[in-house]
């Protein structure tokens, strides 16, 4: 199956238990931490990135069924101007 025409927001993952959700969430939390640091280093407001990280943290308390998890949309850093 080729995924060239599919973007990240179109991919839906289904999990059978929350341990799988936590395992999938861990690298996203690390990435969110990095995004917050990069935003701060570049004088970009970190609020969106902090909100995204909190949404990731709240997944296991927001959803009762791991199959219903909807992953939050990751914000992106503004492109550097030349």
JOBEL-V913070 format. One line per field, one symbol per residue. ss: DSSP state (2 for helix, 1 for strand, 0 for the rest). phi: phi as a letter, one per 20 degrees, with the letter a starting at -180 (. if undefined). Layout:
# JOBEL-V913070
ss=???
phi=???
This chain:
# JOBEL-V913070
ss=0000000222000000022222222222222222222222200000222222222222222200022200000000000000
phi=.edgedegfeedddcebffffffffgffffffgffffffffdldgegffffgfffffegfeedecffegdfffffdffffee
